[in-house]
Amino acid sequence: APSLLQLIEKISSNRSLIPLLEQSDDSVVAVFKCIAGTTRSNVMSCVLKIIDGLLTDGGTLDQNELSSTKTPGQNLVLKNIHLLISQFTVRLKDEAQIANLDDEIMSGSNSSKNSSKRNKVQHHGLQLNILCRVSELLVSAEEAADHHVKTMEDLCKLLTPLLKFDSHPSQLELVRTIRSLVPKLSSDDAVLHYQGLSKVRARAYW
């Protein structure tokens, strides 16, 4: 990953330094734009750590904890949340292309291939985890009822196709996330996403 990206990762991991990023909002925008269909695994790992640091106030908040008053890092994510979701949409749609690119580059040894495969599985799980936490931040925002409705609709459209017929913890989290978003949507969009949720109704998610 580029040195500048690694520097931002260090800043985002320290709650005392995160306010520095507020002075240059372009840095967070640049980080979010790194989430793309051709982004390599090591760069994505760095980006995900940055977003995690912003959401957890440099690691001082539990991953599932949102403070009643938004932290500087959470406000930075919320300010650029539509861009973040747009970039994740591109990334997840192009994961097959990413897999082929990594396999081509890692075509040397079996150990490299196995490591690449483990990284891809891990990153997919981390991406889903980040998206679920971002949606929680979105739902808790005061202006969620109006200003962020379109963003929540986009997020639902991204997450609903990822539902599967299994009881993996990430799927449980995914269902809970979509269920929290649906009541905030317009009636027509809500119906569509409830239909998506209905395919896992027979499972123990409910």
HELIX and SHEET records of a PDB file:
HELIX    1   1 SER A    3  SER A   12  1                                  10    
HELIX    2   2 PRO A   19  GLU A   22  1                                   4    
HELIX    3   3 ASP A   25  LYS A   33  1                                   9    
HELIX    4   4 SER A   41  LEU A   55  1                                  15    
HELIX    5   5 PRO A   72  LYS A   79  1                                   8    
HELIX    6   6 ILE A   81  LYS A   93  1                                  13    
HELIX    7   7 GLU A   95  ILE A  105  1                                  11    
HELIX    8   8 ASN A  110  SER A  140  1                                  31    
HELIX    9   9 GLU A  142  ALA A  145  5                                   4    
HELIX   10  10 VAL A  149  LEU A  159  1                                  11    
HELIX   11  11 THR A  160  LEU A  162  5                                   3    
HELIX   12  12 PRO A  169  LEU A  181  1                                  13    
HELIX   13  13 VAL A  182  LYS A  184  5                                   3    
HELIX   14  14 SER A  187  SER A  198  1                                  12    
END                                                                             
